[in-house]
Amino acid sequence: MSVRERVSLGTGFDTDDLGIAVLRTAFGNYLGATLFLTALAWFGLYWRLGFFSNDQFTFANTLVGVADGHLFIDRAVYGPASGASPGTYLVDGRVYGRNYGIVVVSAVWLVALEAVSLVADVRVVVTGLWSFTVIGAAAGVGVWLDRRRLCVLTGTAVGAAVFVGNLLVATPLSTYWYPLLALQFTTTLAAAFTAVVLYRLVSRRYTDRLGVAAGLAAVFATPLGFWASLPKRHSVTALFVVCVCYTLYRSREAESPVVARRFRALTYAWVGPVTWVHAPEGFFLLVAIAAVDLPTARSNGVRDLFVVGLALSVSLVPFFLTNLAISGQPLQPPRLLPGYSGDVLSGDGTAGGPETGGSIADDGQSSASGSILSRILGQFVASYAVLLDPERIVRIFLRHGYTDSLASSEDAAVNLSVLESMPLLGAIVVYPLFATRRLIRGVSLRKPHFGGRTDPITAVDAFSVVYVVLLFGLALTTLPLHHMFTMRYLHPLYAVGIYWVIRIPAVRRALETAGRSAVAGFGTAVLVGGPLYLCAIAVGDLVLGEAVQLYALVALAVAGAVGCWALLDTAVGGFESVGAAVLGIAAGLTAVYLLVSGITLFPDTGEFLLPLSRTVSERFHFMRLYGSTPSYW
């Protein structure tokens, strides 16, 4: 008798039902699971192993310490021998890192990798898992298209062929990369789940077709794919922001007060993980939730607020315990501790002290004696003052180019503005028109067809706007800055941006009525635009900054086309096919940049998760000019 049968007969509990329940909770349905697998397969193509920025040395060294059973860094395995990399702090002669919310979770993956290495080659196992994601994604597409057999056979053939190809060129994966790979697992899974949550939110409000479009756009047409395999906080914070959108919607949609209360509590529970990763972003996420939730809740009775407060408090326990263990103060995160700049780890001294010039949104390093509130208010004032500087606003949101105020070693023109990073955002140019119409009609959060309750989508709209406004207050004063690439401090904006684009009626009409045009536009952009981009880089002998800025100029032009179509269709209608094609081209253009930049432009070690990706990268070595790369990469 199998284990499953024994469990089922002995307890009356069917393990098949358990598996279905787990899958439904995580992905919603097979479409969500298919999107998840598709995202992992795509990210794996350009998943590079290397330290993209020097603060990643901090995360890897911190993970090594956590895996050894303590929170402090006792040896500098990565980076300088002193261990003095950005994000390290000195407390009572011990060096600590930050982003413990990511590091602690990644420790689980690190232990798993080390366990696997005892019985199998990690490179072969990981490559095999990637091939299975391809097969699984193909099977899901087959169900969607009612061509399951054909798609499974095709996916299996492709997955098997790529697996064999990877084995033919594979080299053993050094244990040196295990901590980095564990961190990358965490951020990549977060990026993949972001697409799933967007699908679930959009499909719940509209249709599966639009939900799938939102999920695919998040994977292929936003910087979510750029940062997926880079072990920084951005993918994780973006995930929890869209989780808030989803559970906030469910709390307003639910007919049962019990169900509504459950999702409302879960909305506040997302604050804890974000705070554990980056305390300022967690704080402002809480402010944005409360600002929308309290005025629009169906009830703010004692019982409701108690459940909400309990969920929030429990979610913050890991944050409090980590702070208590490091600084002795539950409300003092590592970012508010004295920065480490000495040689404690190398044994040459114990120098260390406060670092100055940081900001809450950037390194967040300040003396613990400083006033946190005054720093927050000061940063908000400075950030919103940026709105009065047209040149900086243009650099941040429209056209970045070179930053004259930065040293040449800090700026290789590899930074992109928000619009250059995501041309699909050109469609939101229609929102001022919507706002004008809404003001003329009058604004109300209460909808008659919801029994006087707040329309769920209106609550999500309000939250997304409040959150982005607070995000600007947290980050604008630090922008533009070197090493931003896609204005990464505004990273959650791209996930929210997908939601904003889908909310535009013209976009929904185009995708619903002319989906084939969107697919054709995407395919054309990838199949034609990819080779053209590679040829332009090779023929023009472009350095890194020139290659990135070539994409930026084309992306701006396409974003302009998206905006013009959105305005025209919103005003007069009747251009759905053209609009779908333009949207597809915009998405395909970003996908081309993600793939080309990941494989040929930015890799600095020549090492990839997939051996075939390394081989392809080596064939295009003439496009990767090491001399154009800033020294800190």
Wavefront OBJ file of the C-alpha trace (Angstrom):
o trace
v 0.000 0.000 0.000
v 1.379 3.400 -0.963
v 2.012 6.192 1.498
v -0.773 8.197 -0.077
v -3.238 5.336 0.331
v -2.248 4.773 3.967
v -2.708 8.442 4.786
v -6.047 8.570 2.989
v -7.454 5.436 4.613
v -6.078 6.061 8.085
v -7.182 9.661 8.481
v -9.902 10.157 5.956
v -7.757 12.883 4.416
v -7.034 12.665 0.697
v -3.495 13.781 -0.151
v -4.614 14.493 -3.708
v -6.984 17.092 -2.310
v -4.095 18.528 -0.286
v -1.966 18.886 -3.396
v -4.792 20.581 -5.276
v -5.397 22.918 -2.337
v -1.717 23.880 -2.195
v -1.573 24.527 -5.935
v -4.790 26.532 -5.830
v -3.526 28.648 -2.949
v -0.184 29.333 -4.600
v -1.203 29.725 -8.243
v -4.980 29.991 -8.414
v -5.314 27.485 -11.249
v -3.313 25.838 -14.013
v -2.924 29.173 -15.815
v -1.205 30.687 -12.804
v 1.086 27.658 -12.576
v 1.832 27.918 -16.303
v 2.767 31.574 -15.943
v 5.019 30.692 -13.026
v 6.850 28.021 -15.019
v 7.067 30.271 -18.073
v 8.651 32.996 -15.980
v 11.246 30.611 -14.529
v 12.075 29.249 -17.983
v 12.539 32.770 -19.353
v 14.606 34.036 -16.452
v 16.806 30.942 -16.696
v 17.894 31.805 -20.228
v 19.990 34.768 -19.028
v 20.463 33.790 -15.376
v 24.079 34.786 -14.801
v 26.258 33.915 -11.842
v 28.266 36.901 -10.730
v 28.290 39.865 -8.396
v 26.541 42.612 -10.292
v 27.166 45.221 -7.579
v 29.430 45.277 -4.562
v 26.636 45.236 -1.954
v 25.889 41.700 -3.130
v 29.167 40.711 -1.441
v 27.463 41.768 1.788
v 24.414 39.589 1.189
v 26.486 36.542 0.285
v 28.792 36.936 3.294
v 25.775 37.433 5.554
v 24.191 34.277 4.163
v 27.364 32.321 4.892
v 27.141 33.502 8.500
v 23.447 32.651 8.820
v 24.077 29.190 7.365
v 26.735 28.741 10.052
v 24.138 29.493 12.719
v 24.610 33.184 13.556
v 23.579 36.592 12.184
v 27.008 38.229 12.081
v 29.659 37.976 9.380
v 32.703 36.166 10.720
v 34.579 35.680 7.444
v 34.738 37.600 4.210
v 34.346 34.879 1.601
v 33.330 37.402 -1.043
v 34.603 40.885 -1.819
v 37.461 42.647 -0.039
v 39.296 40.784 2.713
v 38.181 43.410 5.236
v 34.540 42.614 4.496
v 33.862 46.362 4.196
v 31.242 46.425 1.457
v 28.093 48.573 1.313
v 25.447 47.469 3.790
v 27.798 46.212 6.508
v 27.523 47.503 10.066
v 29.607 47.259 13.227
v 28.072 46.407 16.614
v 30.194 45.496 19.649
v 33.100 44.422 17.486
v 30.979 42.241 15.198
v 30.099 42.880 11.578
v 26.507 42.502 10.421
v 24.792 42.711 7.053
v 21.243 43.636 6.056
v 18.278 42.361 4.041
v 17.867 39.526 6.538
v 14.369 38.837 5.236
v 15.939 37.590 2.001
v 19.049 36.096 3.573
v 17.239 33.877 6.099
v 14.919 32.461 3.442
v 17.902 31.918 1.136
v 19.627 29.903 3.868
v 17.028 27.185 3.235
v 18.031 27.032 -0.440
v 21.704 26.992 0.486
v 21.202 24.006 2.776
v 19.247 22.263 0.010
v 22.012 22.924 -2.528
v 24.644 21.537 -0.193
v 22.498 18.470 0.463
v 21.962 17.870 -3.250
v 25.690 18.209 -3.899
v 26.296 15.183 -1.676
v 24.408 12.861 -4.024
v 24.387 14.567 -7.433
v 26.010 17.244 -9.528
v 24.225 20.502 -8.759
v 24.729 21.799 -12.293
v 23.003 18.741 -13.760
v 20.143 18.927 -11.248
v 19.490 22.631 -11.823
v 19.698 22.208 -15.598
v 17.263 19.309 -15.406
v 14.842 21.351 -13.314
v 14.962 24.123 -15.917
v 14.088 21.626 -18.655
v 11.143 20.393 -16.586
v 9.870 23.982 -16.299
v 9.869 24.155 -20.097
v 7.876 20.932 -20.327
v 5.461 22.044 -17.622
v 4.917 25.421 -19.252
v 4.281 23.729 -22.608
v 1.719 21.408 -21.017
v -0.112 24.390 -19.506
v -0.151 26.179 -22.857
v -1.534 23.011 -24.421
v -4.452 22.990 -22.000
v -5.121 26.689 -22.716
v -5.047 26.127 -26.511
v -6.769 22.716 -26.325
v -3.661 21.222 -27.976
v -2.240 19.442 -24.959
v -0.698 16.435 -26.729
v 1.038 18.533 -29.371
v 2.347 21.050 -26.857
v 3.567 18.378 -24.431
v 5.419 16.582 -27.203
v 6.953 19.833 -28.420
v 7.902 20.941 -24.925
v 9.406 17.558 -24.121
v 11.448 17.573 -27.322
v 12.734 21.084 -26.665
v 13.404 20.423 -22.982
v 15.219 17.158 -23.691
v 17.278 18.647 -26.505
v 18.332 21.625 -24.413
v 19.127 19.357 -21.472
v 21.403 17.206 -23.616
v 22.984 20.310 -25.115
v 23.636 21.709 -21.662
v 25.242 18.451 -20.547
v 27.560 18.448 -23.560
v 29.063 21.824 -22.640
v 28.577 21.712 -18.868
v 31.355 22.224 -16.374
v 31.086 21.484 -12.635
v 29.481 24.248 -10.619
v 31.896 25.485 -7.994
v 30.705 25.565 -4.394
v 31.844 29.188 -4.470
v 28.577 30.059 -6.223
v 26.213 28.225 -3.867
v 25.399 31.195 -1.561
v 24.847 33.491 -4.542
v 22.689 30.886 -6.256
v 20.602 30.491 -3.096
v 19.998 34.250 -2.972
v 19.060 34.203 -6.648
v 16.532 31.432 -6.070
v 14.717 33.670 -3.601
v 14.563 36.753 -5.821
v 13.723 34.772 -8.971
v 10.845 32.972 -7.288
v 9.591 36.337 -6.031
v 9.630 37.764 -9.567
v 7.815 34.716 -10.944
v 5.148 34.902 -8.253
v 4.670 38.604 -9.018
v 3.425 37.602 -12.471
v 1.125 35.004 -10.902
v -0.425 37.472 -8.458
v -0.984 40.038 -11.220
v -2.700 37.341 -13.263
v -4.952 36.413 -10.354
v -5.868 40.022 -9.642
v -6.654 40.962 -13.232
v -8.443 37.710 -14.114
v -10.611 37.982 -11.012
v -11.788 41.428 -12.072
v -11.913 40.895 -15.823
v -11.111 37.746 -17.828
v -8.493 35.013 -17.959
v -7.257 36.398 -21.261
v -6.485 39.772 -19.699
v -5.038 38.099 -16.634
v -2.662 36.028 -18.754
v -1.713 39.155 -20.706
v -0.909 40.957 -17.437
v 1.210 38.065 -16.182
v 3.123 37.692 -19.441
v 3.704 41.433 -19.633
v 5.184 41.381 -16.133
v 7.629 38.661 -17.208
v 8.640 39.864 -20.670
v 7.872 43.575 -20.780
v 9.095 45.061 -17.494
v 12.349 45.356 -15.515
v 10.983 42.629 -13.228
v 12.823 40.272 -15.551
v 16.015 42.323 -15.361
v 16.250 42.089 -11.580
v 14.793 38.608 -11.166
v 18.098 36.777 -10.820
v 19.998 39.664 -9.247
v 20.039 39.185 -5.451
v 18.756 42.559 -4.334
v 15.536 43.495 -2.552
v 13.666 44.872 -5.563
v 11.953 41.686 -6.762
v 10.784 40.862 -3.247
v 9.294 44.267 -2.456
v 7.486 44.348 -5.810
v 5.932 40.953 -5.046
v 4.475 42.038 -1.720
v 3.088 45.265 -3.181
v 1.021 43.321 -5.717
v 0.061 40.855 -2.963
v -1.414 43.812 -1.089
v -3.359 44.778 -4.219
v -4.761 41.263 -4.524
v -5.776 40.705 -0.911
v -7.160 44.241 -0.640
v -9.355 43.479 -3.647
v -10.493 40.179 -2.131
v -11.301 41.855 1.196
v -13.645 44.292 -0.564
v -15.105 41.738 -2.955
v -16.046 39.128 -0.339
v -19.699 38.880 0.580
v -18.997 37.121 3.879
v -17.694 39.361 6.682
v -15.524 36.475 7.905
v -13.836 36.059 4.522
v -13.478 39.808 4.173
v -11.836 40.035 7.594
v -9.462 37.211 6.709
v -8.218 38.901 3.543
v -8.061 42.262 5.265
v -5.786 40.785 7.925
v -3.631 39.172 5.240
v -3.279 42.577 3.554
v -1.591 43.913 6.684
v 0.451 40.727 7.117
v 2.443 41.501 3.955
v 3.968 44.487 5.742
v 6.112 42.287 7.986
v 8.173 40.557 5.272
v 8.781 43.863 3.459
v 9.905 45.512 6.689
v 12.233 42.596 7.415
v 13.844 43.177 4.029
v 13.804 46.998 3.970
v 12.294 48.818 6.925
v 11.520 52.167 5.208
v 9.598 50.496 2.383
v 7.688 48.395 4.893
v 6.727 51.465 6.901
v 5.396 53.332 3.899
v 3.613 50.247 2.625
v 1.781 50.164 5.962
v 0.930 53.864 5.685
v -0.462 53.351 2.165
v -2.568 50.369 3.274
v -3.988 52.143 6.306
v -4.719 55.309 4.328
v -6.985 53.357 1.974
v -8.206 50.484 4.137
v -9.515 52.360 7.176
v -11.762 54.836 5.291
v -13.132 52.177 2.933
v -13.544 49.154 5.229
v -17.064 47.818 5.730
v -16.424 47.853 9.486
v -13.803 49.239 11.857
v -15.196 47.589 14.958
v -13.067 46.377 17.836
v -13.033 42.808 16.545
v -11.983 43.865 13.049
v -9.168 46.090 14.256
v -7.991 43.454 16.723
v -7.633 40.854 13.942
v -5.823 43.372 11.738
v -3.502 44.414 14.551
v -2.774 40.802 15.460
v -1.883 39.896 11.863
v 0.388 42.935 11.553
v 2.093 42.247 14.878
v 2.758 38.592 14.106
v 4.172 39.463 10.678
v 6.653 41.853 12.296
v 8.008 39.305 14.798
v 10.974 38.205 12.607
v 11.910 41.872 12.087
v 11.776 42.618 15.813
v 13.722 39.499 16.780
v 16.441 40.171 14.217
v 16.877 43.748 15.415
v 16.891 42.628 19.027
v 19.591 40.065 18.347
v 21.784 42.563 16.477
v 21.318 45.949 18.135
v 19.427 45.085 21.301
v 16.575 47.342 20.166
v 13.576 45.791 18.374
v 12.867 49.002 16.441
v 16.448 49.660 15.354
v 17.172 47.847 12.062
v 20.749 47.383 10.800
v 20.401 50.346 8.431
v 20.362 52.694 11.430
v 23.542 51.275 12.942
v 27.096 52.582 12.550
v 28.539 51.585 9.213
v 31.502 49.205 9.141
v 34.540 50.541 7.319
v 37.472 48.905 9.085
v 39.386 45.644 9.105
v 37.773 43.595 11.834
v 37.403 40.522 9.640
v 40.926 40.681 8.252
v 42.321 40.951 11.767
v 44.158 44.233 11.178
v 42.053 46.416 13.449
v 38.615 47.238 14.732
v 37.975 50.490 13.005
v 34.445 51.337 12.188
v 32.022 54.152 12.574
v 29.020 55.984 11.243
v 28.893 56.531 7.528
v 27.490 59.810 6.373
v 25.794 60.916 3.212
v 23.444 57.934 3.012
v 19.705 58.142 2.680
v 16.761 56.073 3.730
v 16.042 54.980 0.185
v 19.673 54.393 -0.730
v 22.092 52.920 1.777
v 19.996 54.062 4.722
v 23.133 54.433 6.894
v 22.999 56.954 9.736
v 23.936 57.291 13.350
v 21.482 55.648 15.707
v 21.327 58.923 17.622
v 19.834 60.730 14.652
v 16.157 61.522 14.532
v 14.414 58.966 12.331
v 11.320 61.103 11.986
v 13.276 64.188 10.981
v 15.199 62.147 8.411
v 11.964 60.839 6.924
v 10.368 64.269 6.756
v 13.543 65.789 5.380
v 13.799 63.169 2.692
v 10.164 63.630 1.693
v 10.598 67.383 1.420
v 13.719 66.903 -0.690
v 12.042 64.283 -2.886
v 8.961 66.328 -3.638
v 11.177 69.340 -4.296
v 12.559 67.308 -7.193
v 9.154 67.680 -8.843
v 10.040 71.365 -9.293
v 13.207 70.460 -11.212
v 12.094 69.653 -14.789
v 15.515 68.471 -15.895
v 15.732 65.842 -13.134
v 12.162 64.712 -13.735
v 12.936 64.213 -17.422
v 16.051 62.200 -16.545
v 14.150 60.017 -14.118
v 10.965 59.381 -16.074
v 11.547 60.157 -19.748
v 15.114 60.283 -21.055
v 18.165 59.514 -18.972
v 21.282 59.350 -21.152
v 24.531 60.389 -19.479
v 24.614 62.055 -16.080
v 27.093 64.922 -16.319
v 27.333 65.358 -12.544
v 28.731 61.855 -12.074
v 32.321 60.790 -12.584
v 33.004 58.798 -15.744
v 33.788 55.727 -13.619
v 30.297 55.959 -12.130
v 28.292 56.536 -15.298
v 28.694 54.452 -18.433
v 25.303 55.593 -19.755
v 23.837 52.237 -18.783
v 20.984 53.784 -16.820
v 17.489 53.905 -18.276
v 14.597 56.169 -17.372
v 11.299 54.718 -16.200
v 9.728 55.004 -19.655
v 12.819 53.629 -21.400
v 12.774 50.686 -19.022
v 9.112 49.908 -19.751
v 7.716 51.369 -23.008
v 4.256 49.965 -22.195
v 3.935 52.750 -19.625
v 3.456 55.133 -22.522
v -0.227 54.131 -22.400
v -0.796 55.836 -19.041
v -0.654 59.200 -20.780
v -4.454 58.853 -21.002
v -4.933 59.039 -17.231
v -5.107 62.852 -17.060
v -8.033 62.586 -19.482
v -9.704 59.997 -17.239
v -9.099 62.184 -14.189
v -10.723 65.158 -15.881
v -13.776 63.130 -16.789
v -14.001 61.722 -13.250
v -13.839 65.186 -11.700
v -16.600 66.379 -13.968
v -18.835 63.465 -12.965
v -17.833 63.559 -9.311
v -15.811 61.051 -7.325
v -17.259 58.468 -4.955
v -15.617 55.433 -3.390
v -18.991 53.863 -2.625
v -20.790 52.010 -5.408
v -24.535 51.230 -5.334
v -24.087 47.789 -6.937
v -21.859 46.788 -4.005
v -24.539 47.531 -1.447
v -22.958 50.823 -0.498
v -19.565 49.189 0.031
v -16.416 50.323 -1.710
v -15.934 48.928 -5.190
v -12.970 46.520 -4.862
v -11.204 47.863 -7.932
v -11.611 51.428 -6.681
v -9.898 50.474 -3.429
v -6.986 48.949 -5.356
v -6.805 52.031 -7.586
v -6.599 54.260 -4.530
v -3.957 52.112 -2.853
v -1.778 51.976 -5.958
v -1.799 55.759 -6.282
v -1.131 56.417 -2.590
v 1.667 53.851 -2.517
v 3.405 55.243 -5.597
v 3.172 58.788 -4.217
v 4.841 57.602 -1.002
v 7.413 55.661 -3.019
v 8.310 58.856 -4.851
v 8.744 60.601 -1.512
v 11.109 57.865 -0.410
v 13.216 57.657 -3.553
v 13.141 60.716 -5.807
v 15.739 62.675 -3.856
v 18.332 59.981 -4.611
v 17.628 59.917 -8.363
v 19.162 59.961 -10.865
v 22.158 58.156 -9.420
v 24.842 55.868 -10.783
v 24.162 52.147 -10.851
v 20.385 52.579 -11.246
v 20.023 50.678 -14.546
v 16.199 50.827 -14.563
v 15.593 53.432 -11.822
v 15.591 50.463 -9.465
v 14.538 52.421 -6.363
v 11.174 52.787 -8.118
v 11.028 49.088 -8.984
v 7.558 48.343 -7.516
v 6.261 51.020 -9.892
v 6.695 48.598 -12.805
v 4.510 45.926 -11.230
v 1.878 48.542 -10.375
v 2.332 49.915 -13.903
v 1.104 46.648 -15.430
v -2.077 47.003 -13.389
v -2.469 50.630 -14.488
v -2.041 49.707 -18.159
v -4.614 46.909 -17.944
v -7.071 49.282 -16.272
v -7.174 51.405 -19.444
v -10.363 50.483 -21.378
v -8.682 50.914 -24.761
v -5.978 48.412 -23.786
v -8.538 45.887 -22.595
v -10.568 46.220 -25.784
v -7.473 45.761 -27.927
v -6.286 42.657 -26.088
v -9.743 41.087 -25.938
v -10.685 41.677 -29.581
v -7.307 41.558 -31.349
v -5.165 39.212 -29.305
v -3.623 37.689 -32.431
v -2.317 41.094 -33.442
v -0.648 41.471 -30.060
v 1.008 38.060 -30.433
v 2.115 38.926 -33.962
v 3.569 42.237 -32.813
v 5.446 40.563 -29.966
v 6.798 37.805 -32.203
v 7.902 40.259 -34.870
v 9.713 42.435 -32.344
v 11.579 39.452 -30.908
v 12.384 37.597 -34.117
v 13.299 40.701 -36.124
v 14.317 43.170 -33.444
v 16.677 40.764 -31.663
v 18.956 40.063 -34.639
v 18.821 43.722 -35.695
v 19.926 44.832 -32.228
v 22.804 42.365 -32.204
v 23.875 43.419 -35.701
v 23.755 47.118 -34.777
v 25.981 46.479 -31.755
v 28.457 44.455 -33.803
v 28.545 46.576 -36.944
v 28.611 49.850 -35.034
v 31.283 48.493 -32.640
v 29.219 49.944 -29.809
v 30.525 50.115 -26.279
v 28.265 49.142 -23.388
v 26.760 52.581 -22.812
v 26.106 53.105 -26.520
v 24.421 49.713 -26.820
v 22.113 50.480 -23.896
v 21.290 53.950 -25.164
v 20.503 52.621 -28.630
v 17.807 50.500 -27.033
v 16.693 53.506 -24.974
v 16.077 55.647 -28.065
v 14.077 52.920 -29.806
v 12.128 52.260 -26.606
v 11.217 55.946 -26.344
v 9.934 55.953 -29.908
v 7.807 52.862 -29.280
v 6.540 54.306 -25.981
v 5.493 57.410 -27.901
v 3.590 55.232 -30.369
v 1.854 53.429 -27.507
v 0.842 56.757 -25.956
v -0.435 58.220 -29.227
v -2.523 55.145 -29.918
v -3.969 55.108 -26.397
v -5.023 58.746 -26.694
v -6.477 58.275 -30.170
v -8.394 55.119 -29.339
v -9.698 56.567 -26.087
v -10.908 59.675 -27.920
v -12.494 58.139 -31.017
v -12.136 54.321 -30.771
v -11.903 51.800 -33.573
v -8.153 51.105 -33.619
v -8.035 47.878 -31.623
v -5.926 45.863 -34.092
v -3.347 48.598 -34.464
v -3.229 49.102 -30.721
v -2.782 45.410 -29.988
v 0.090 45.238 -32.454
v 1.770 48.294 -30.933
v 1.392 46.878 -27.430
v 2.898 43.604 -28.612
v 5.844 45.391 -30.216
v 6.475 47.363 -27.014
v 6.478 44.160 -24.979
v 8.700 42.367 -27.491
v 11.195 45.211 -27.537
v 11.681 44.974 -23.784
v 12.011 41.196 -24.031
v 14.778 41.631 -26.597
v 16.645 43.973 -24.278
v 16.298 41.606 -21.314
v 17.725 38.713 -23.317
v 20.484 40.572 -25.159
v 21.643 42.548 -22.134
v 21.553 39.461 -19.931
v 23.574 37.256 -22.255
v 25.929 39.625 -24.089
v 26.190 43.000 -22.365
v 26.369 42.738 -18.587
v 27.757 39.328 -17.523
v 31.096 39.906 -15.822
v 32.180 36.381 -14.895
v 31.206 34.467 -18.015
v 29.327 32.025 -15.768
v 25.640 31.239 -16.258
v 23.130 28.935 -14.686
v 22.665 27.196 -18.054
v 25.879 26.081 -19.754
v 24.375 26.741 -23.194
v 23.803 30.375 -22.239
v 27.495 30.625 -21.403
v 28.357 29.159 -24.789
v 26.106 31.634 -26.588
v 27.570 34.489 -24.581
v 31.098 33.470 -25.555
v 30.128 33.461 -29.223
v 29.094 37.091 -28.903
v 32.146 38.162 -26.930
v 32.822 41.012 -29.352
v 29.755 42.780 -27.981
v 30.941 42.759 -24.396
v 33.630 45.417 -24.024
v 35.104 45.062 -20.572
v 36.800 48.428 -20.683
v 33.439 50.199 -20.760
v 32.374 48.681 -17.462
v 32.631 50.732 -14.220
v 35.229 49.338 -11.853
v 32.754 48.459 -9.090
v 30.879 45.863 -11.151
l 1 2 3 4 5 6 7 8 9 10 11 12 13 14 15 16 17 18 19 20 21 22 23 24 25 26 27 28 29 30 31 32 33 34 35 36 37 38 39 40 41 42 43 44 45 46 47 48 49 50 51 52 53 54 55 56 57 58 59 60 61 62 63 64 65 66 67 68 69 70 71 72 73 74 75 76 77 78 79 80 81 82 83 84 85 86 87 88 89 90 91 92 93 94 95 96 97 98 99 100 101 102 103 104 105 106 107 108 109 110 111 112 113 114 115 116 117 118 119 120 121 122 123 124 125 126 127 128 129 130 131 132 133 134 135 136 137 138 139 140 141 142 143 144 145 146 147 148 149 150 151 152 153 154 155 156 157 158 159 160 161 162 163 164 165 166 167 168 169 170 171 172 173 174 175 176 177 178 179 180 181 182 183 184 185 186 187 188 189 190 191 192 193 194 195 196 197 198 199 200 201 202 203 204 205 206 207 208 209 210 211 212 213 214 215 216 217 218 219 220 221 222 223 224 225 226 227 228 229 230 231 232 233 234 235 236 237 238 239 240 241 242 243 244 245 246 247 248 249 250 251 252 253 254 255 256 257 258 259 260 261 262 263 264 265 266 267 268 269 270 271 272 273 274 275 276 277 278 279 280 281 282 283 284 285 286 287 288 289 290 291 292 293 294 295 296 297 298 299 300 301 302 303 304 305 306 307 308 309 310 311 312 313 314 315 316 317 318 319 320 321 322 323 324 325 326 327 328 329 330 331 332 333 334 335 336 337 338 339 340 341 342 343 344 345 346 347 348 349 350 351 352 353 354 355 356 357 358 359 360 361 362 363 364 365 366 367 368 369 370 371 372 373 374 375 376 377 378 379 380 381 382 383 384 385 386 387 388 389 390 391 392 393 394 395 396 397 398 399 400 401 402 403 404 405 406 407 408 409 410 411 412 413 414 415 416 417 418 419 420 421 422 423 424 425 426 427 428 429 430 431 432 433 434 435 436 437 438 439 440 441 442 443 444 445 446 447 448 449 450 451 452 453 454 455 456 457 458 459 460 461 462 463 464 465 466 467 468 469 470 471 472 473 474 475 476 477 478 479 480 481 482 483 484 485 486 487 488 489 490 491 492 493 494 495 496 497 498 499 500 501 502 503 504 505 506 507 508 509 510 511 512 513 514 515 516 517 518 519 520 521 522 523 524 525 526 527 528 529 530 531 532 533 534 535 536 537 538 539 540 541 542 543 544 545 546 547 548 549 550 551 552 553 554 555 556 557 558 559 560 561 562 563 564 565 566 567 568 569 570 571 572 573 574 575 576 577 578 579 580 581 582 583 584 585 586 587 588 589 590 591 592 593 594 595 596 597 598 599 600 601 602 603 604 605 606 607 608 609 610 611 612 613 614 615 616 617 618 619 620 621 622 623 624 625 626 627 628 629 630 631 632 633
